[in-house]
Amino acid sequence: MKPKSLIVLTLVLSLALTAMSLNLAMPGGAGTSEDDAAVEIAVDFVRRSPTFSFDGMAGTLTVVETRIMESYPVQYVVIIEFDSSHAGYGDRTGQILAQVITHHTAGIKVVNGEVVAAILDDFWDMVNQEEMETYQDEEPVTSIISPSYARDLAIDYALYNHRELSSVEAPDDWDEEDLTPQGLLGAAKTRFTEGDWIVTVSWAVVRSPVYTVEIDYNGETGFHWTGTVDQAKIVAEQEFSLLD
């Protein structure tokens, strides 16, 4: 091999090794799996959140579970626990606080390398920094949420996150129809109707189902919405459009 070719080859190998080292050192780089990167993103989000930044106890932050949803794109729900030295949520500067160790559990959903939803203690919306709306028929955290509850969560999400729908009100009573084909195993589908509303909820019959919800409202401000609702009560929007 000629000396000049040897020098060029040495430079190429040196640059390649440097790039590999940088990737290994960076979160989400080539040396980090997609699963691990999602966990890192979730942990960083919690560390930077106002609740943890205010009085979170660093030594207590623990990743207790990572759930990988069967969807495209892949959805990760990372369950993180930590303790705070006072009661309350968010930035509590200037407030009179109870000085008591408070345990928190956060469900962080990561999709395509971004946090799309984050709920603390089934009570606090960590993305919008506000209390979540509660429902009169809210089910215990330990139970599997029902299709009708997933329907209500999805509708509330759509109406809250799209200003165009500020005048739309959801009905209180629904007609329910089982659309699961006879003899079909492993999957289920239910349709809820009332007036101008049609909501379809489908799911795999597994221990902790993730519900796919499709909403069609044909009223004055008609819209179409699709998304998912998981057992951490986290809603992920997939599609939204206004109807002509």
ZANUGU-813002 format. One record per residue (C-alpha): x, y, z; residue number from 1; residue in one letter. Coordinates in Angstrom, 1 decimal, padded with zeros to 4 digits. Layout:
<rs>
<<X; Y; Z>; NUM; A>
...
</rs>
This chain:
<rs>
<<000.0; 000.0; 000.0>; 1; M>
<<001.3; 003.5; -000.9>; 2; K>
<<002.2; 005.8; 002.0>; 3; P>
<<-000.4; 008.4; 000.9>; 4; K>
<<-003.2; 005.7; 000.8>; 5; S>
<<-002.1; 004.5; 004.3>; 6; L>
<<-002.4; 008.0; 005.7>; 7; I>
<<-005.9; 008.5; 004.2>; 8; V>
<<-007.1; 005.1; 005.6>; 9; L>
<<-005.7; 006.0; 009.0>; 10; T>
<<-007.7; 009.3; 009.0>; 11; L>
<<-010.9; 007.6; 008.0>; 12; V>
<<-010.6; 005.0; 010.7>; 13; L>
<<-009.8; 007.7; 013.3>; 14; S>
<<-012.9; 009.8; 012.3>; 15; L>
<<-015.1; 006.7; 012.4>; 16; A>
<<-013.9; 005.7; 015.9>; 17; L>
<<-014.5; 009.3; 017.1>; 18; T>
<<-018.1; 009.3; 015.7>; 19; A>
<<-018.7; 006.0; 017.4>; 20; M>
<<-017.5; 007.3; 020.7>; 21; S>
<<-019.7; 010.4; 020.5>; 22; L>
<<-022.7; 008.2; 019.7>; 23; N>
<<-022.0; 006.0; 022.7>; 24; L>
<<-021.8; 009.0; 024.9>; 25; A>
<<-025.0; 010.7; 023.7>; 26; M>
<<-028.5; 009.7; 024.9>; 27; P>
<<-030.3; 008.1; 022.1>; 28; G>
<<-027.1; 007.7; 020.0>; 29; G>
<<-026.1; 004.6; 018.1>; 30; A>
<<-024.9; 003.0; 021.3>; 31; G>
<<-028.3; 003.4; 023.0>; 32; T>
<<-031.3; 001.2; 022.2>; 33; S>
<<-034.6; 002.8; 021.4>; 34; E>
<<-036.0; 001.4; 024.6>; 35; D>
<<-033.3; 002.8; 026.7>; 36; D>
<<-033.5; 006.2; 025.0>; 37; A>
<<-037.2; 006.4; 025.8>; 38; A>
<<-036.4; 005.7; 029.4>; 39; V>
<<-033.7; 008.4; 029.4>; 40; E>
<<-036.1; 010.9; 027.9>; 41; I>
<<-038.8; 010.1; 030.4>; 42; A>
<<-036.4; 010.4; 033.4>; 43; V>
<<-035.0; 013.7; 032.1>; 44; D>
<<-038.6; 015.0; 031.7>; 45; F>
<<-039.4; 014.2; 035.3>; 46; V>
<<-036.2; 015.7; 036.6>; 47; R>
<<-036.9; 019.0; 034.8>; 48; R>
<<-040.6; 019.0; 035.8>; 49; S>
<<-041.7; 021.8; 038.2>; 50; P>
<<-042.8; 019.3; 040.9>; 51; T>
<<-039.5; 017.5; 041.0>; 52; F>
<<-037.4; 020.6; 040.5>; 53; S>
<<-039.1; 022.3; 043.4>; 54; F>
<<-038.5; 019.7; 046.1>; 55; D>
<<-038.0; 016.3; 044.6>; 56; G>
<<-035.5; 014.1; 046.5>; 57; M>
<<-033.0; 013.0; 043.9>; 58; A>
<<-032.0; 009.8; 045.6>; 59; G>
<<-035.6; 008.5; 045.5>; 60; T>
<<-036.2; 008.8; 041.7>; 61; L>
<<-036.6; 005.2; 040.4>; 62; T>
<<-037.8; 003.7; 037.1>; 63; V>
<<-040.2; 000.9; 038.2>; 64; V>
<<-041.6; -000.2; 034.8>; 65; E>
<<-041.5; 000.4; 031.1>; 66; T>
<<-044.5; -000.6; 029.0>; 67; R>
<<-044.0; -001.0; 025.2>; 68; I>
<<-047.3; -000.7; 023.3>; 69; M>
<<-048.1; -002.7; 020.2>; 70; E>
<<-048.6; 000.3; 018.0>; 71; S>
<<-047.0; 002.3; 015.2>; 72; Y>
<<-045.1; 004.4; 015.9>; 73; P>
<<-044.0; 002.5; 019.0>; 74; V>
<<-045.4; 004.1; 022.2>; 75; Q>
<<-043.4; 003.7; 025.5>; 76; Y>
<<-045.0; 004.3; 028.9>; 77; V>
<<-042.4; 004.7; 031.6>; 78; V>
<<-043.5; 004.5; 035.2>; 79; I>
<<-041.3; 006.6; 037.5>; 80; I>
<<-041.6; 007.0; 041.3>; 81; E>
<<-040.0; 009.7; 043.5>; 82; F>
<<-040.5; 011.4; 046.8>; 83; D>
<<-040.9; 015.2; 047.5>; 84; S>
<<-040.2; 016.9; 050.7>; 85; S>
<<-043.5; 018.8; 050.7>; 86; H>
<<-047.1; 018.1; 049.6>; 87; A>
<<-048.5; 019.5; 046.4>; 88; G>
<<-047.7; 019.8; 042.7>; 89; Y>
<<-045.8; 022.1; 040.4>; 90; G>
<<-043.9; 025.2; 041.3>; 91; D>
<<-045.1; 026.0; 044.8>; 92; R>
<<-042.9; 029.1; 045.4>; 93; T>
<<-044.6; 031.4; 047.9>; 94; G>
<<-047.2; 028.9; 049.1>; 95; Q>
<<-047.6; 027.6; 052.6>; 96; I>
<<-046.8; 024.0; 052.4>; 97; L>
<<-047.1; 020.9; 054.6>; 98; A>
<<-043.6; 019.7; 055.3>; 99; Q>
<<-044.3; 016.0; 054.8>; 100; V>
<<-042.5; 013.4; 052.6>; 101; I>
<<-044.9; 012.8; 049.7>; 102; T>
<<-044.6; 009.8; 047.4>; 103; H>
<<-045.3; 010.3; 043.7>; 104; H>
<<-045.9; 008.0; 040.7>; 105; T>
<<-045.6; 009.4; 037.2>; 106; A>
<<-046.7; 007.8; 033.9>; 107; G>
<<-044.7; 009.3; 031.0>; 108; I>
<<-045.6; 008.4; 027.4>; 109; K>
<<-042.8; 008.8; 024.9>; 110; V>
<<-043.4; 008.6; 021.1>; 111; V>
<<-040.8; 009.2; 018.4>; 112; N>
<<-038.4; 010.5; 021.0>; 113; G>
<<-040.8; 013.0; 022.5>; 114; E>
<<-042.9; 013.1; 025.6>; 115; V>
<<-046.5; 013.3; 024.4>; 116; V>
<<-048.3; 012.9; 027.7>; 117; A>
<<-047.4; 012.8; 031.4>; 118; A>
<<-049.6; 012.2; 034.4>; 119; I>
<<-048.6; 012.4; 038.0>; 120; L>
<<-050.5; 010.4; 040.6>; 121; D>
<<-053.5; 010.1; 038.3>; 122; D>
<<-054.2; 013.7; 039.2>; 123; F>
<<-051.7; 016.2; 037.8>; 124; W>
<<-051.1; 016.9; 034.1>; 125; D>
<<-047.3; 017.4; 034.0>; 126; M>
<<-047.4; 018.7; 030.4>; 127; V>
<<-050.0; 021.4; 030.9>; 128; N>
<<-049.2; 021.9; 034.6>; 129; Q>
<<-052.7; 021.7; 035.9>; 130; E>
<<-055.2; 019.3; 037.6>; 131; E>
<<-056.8; 016.7; 035.5>; 132; M>
<<-060.5; 016.7; 035.1>; 133; E>
<<-062.1; 014.0; 037.2>; 134; T>
<<-065.2; 011.9; 036.3>; 135; Y>
<<-068.1; 011.0; 038.6>; 136; Q>
<<-067.7; 007.4; 037.5>; 137; D>
<<-063.9; 007.3; 037.9>; 138; E>
<<-062.6; 003.9; 038.5>; 139; E>
<<-059.9; 002.9; 041.1>; 140; P>
<<-056.3; 003.0; 039.9>; 141; V>
<<-056.0; -000.7; 040.5>; 142; T>
<<-058.8; -001.7; 038.1>; 143; S>
<<-058.8; -002.1; 034.3>; 144; I>
<<-060.5; 000.9; 032.9>; 145; I>
<<-063.6; 000.2; 030.8>; 146; S>
<<-064.2; 001.0; 027.1>; 147; P>
<<-066.8; 003.6; 028.2>; 148; S>
<<-064.3; 005.3; 030.5>; 149; Y>
<<-061.7; 005.3; 027.7>; 150; A>
<<-064.4; 006.9; 025.5>; 151; R>
<<-064.9; 009.7; 028.0>; 152; D>
<<-061.2; 010.3; 028.4>; 153; L>
<<-060.7; 010.5; 024.6>; 154; A>
<<-063.6; 012.9; 024.1>; 155; I>
<<-062.4; 015.1; 027.0>; 156; D>
<<-058.9; 015.2; 025.5>; 157; Y>
<<-060.2; 016.2; 022.1>; 158; A>
<<-062.5; 018.9; 023.3>; 159; L>
<<-059.9; 020.3; 025.7>; 160; Y>
<<-056.9; 020.3; 023.2>; 161; N>
<<-058.7; 021.8; 020.2>; 162; H>
<<-060.0; 025.3; 020.6>; 163; R>
<<-062.3; 025.0; 017.6>; 164; E>
<<-064.4; 022.6; 019.7>; 165; L>
<<-065.0; 025.0; 022.6>; 166; S>
<<-068.7; 025.1; 021.9>; 167; S>
<<-069.1; 021.3; 021.6>; 168; V>
<<-070.6; 019.4; 024.5>; 169; E>
<<-070.5; 015.6; 025.0>; 170; A>
<<-073.7; 013.7; 025.9>; 171; P>
<<-074.2; 012.1; 029.3>; 172; D>
<<-076.1; 009.1; 028.1>; 173; D>
<<-075.1; 006.7; 025.3>; 174; W>
<<-076.6; 003.8; 023.3>; 175; D>
<<-074.1; 000.9; 023.3>; 176; E>
<<-073.7; -001.8; 020.6>; 177; E>
<<-071.3; -004.7; 020.5>; 178; D>
<<-069.6; -004.8; 017.1>; 179; L>
<<-067.4; -007.8; 017.8>; 180; T>
<<-067.9; -010.4; 015.0>; 181; P>
<<-069.4; -013.6; 016.3>; 182; Q>
<<-066.8; -016.2; 017.0>; 183; G>
<<-063.8; -013.7; 016.9>; 184; L>
<<-061.3; -014.4; 019.6>; 185; L>
<<-058.7; -012.0; 021.0>; 186; G>
<<-060.3; -008.7; 019.9>; 187; A>
<<-063.4; -006.7; 020.7>; 188; A>
<<-065.2; -003.6; 019.4>; 189; K>
<<-068.0; -001.5; 020.8>; 190; T>
<<-069.9; 001.4; 019.2>; 191; R>
<<-071.4; 004.2; 021.3>; 192; F>
<<-074.0; 006.5; 019.7>; 193; T>
<<-076.1; 009.5; 020.8>; 194; E>
<<-077.5; 012.2; 018.5>; 195; G>
<<-074.7; 013.5; 016.3>; 196; D>
<<-072.1; 011.4; 018.0>; 197; W>
<<-070.6; 008.1; 017.0>; 198; I>
<<-067.7; 006.7; 019.0>; 199; V>
<<-066.1; 003.4; 018.3>; 200; T>
<<-063.7; 001.7; 020.8>; 201; V>
<<-061.7; -001.4; 019.8>; 202; S>
<<-059.1; -003.3; 021.8>; 203; W>
<<-057.2; -006.6; 022.0>; 204; A>
<<-058.5; -008.9; 024.7>; 205; V>
<<-055.4; -009.0; 026.9>; 206; V>
<<-054.7; -008.3; 030.6>; 207; R>
<<-054.0; -004.6; 030.2>; 208; S>
<<-055.7; -003.5; 026.9>; 209; P>
<<-054.8; -000.3; 025.1>; 210; V>
<<-058.0; 001.1; 023.6>; 211; Y>
<<-058.2; 002.6; 020.1>; 212; T>
<<-060.9; 005.2; 020.0>; 213; V>
<<-062.5; 006.8; 016.9>; 214; E>
<<-064.8; 009.8; 017.4>; 215; I>
<<-067.1; 011.2; 014.7>; 216; D>
<<-069.2; 014.2; 015.6>; 217; Y>
<<-071.5; 015.5; 012.9>; 218; N>
<<-072.9; 018.6; 014.7>; 219; G>
<<-072.4; 022.2; 013.8>; 220; E>
<<-068.7; 022.0; 014.4>; 221; T>
<<-068.1; 018.5; 013.2>; 222; G>
<<-064.9; 016.7; 013.6>; 223; F>
<<-063.1; 013.3; 013.3>; 224; H>
<<-060.6; 012.1; 016.0>; 225; W>
<<-058.7; 008.9; 016.5>; 226; T>
<<-056.2; 008.0; 019.2>; 227; G>
<<-055.4; 005.6; 022.0>; 228; T>
<<-056.1; 005.3; 025.7>; 229; V>
<<-053.9; 003.1; 027.9>; 230; D>
<<-054.3; 001.7; 031.4>; 231; Q>
<<-052.3; 004.7; 032.8>; 232; A>
<<-055.2; 006.8; 031.5>; 233; K>
<<-052.8; 008.5; 029.1>; 234; I>
<<-054.4; 009.6; 025.8>; 235; V>
<<-052.4; 009.8; 022.6>; 236; A>
<<-053.9; 011.6; 019.6>; 237; E>
<<-053.2; 010.1; 016.2>; 238; Q>
<<-055.5; 012.1; 013.9>; 239; E>
<<-057.7; 015.1; 014.1>; 240; F>
<<-059.7; 016.9; 011.4>; 241; S>
<<-062.7; 019.2; 011.1>; 242; L>
<<-065.6; 018.1; 008.9>; 243; L>
<<-066.9; 020.3; 006.2>; 244; D>
</rs>
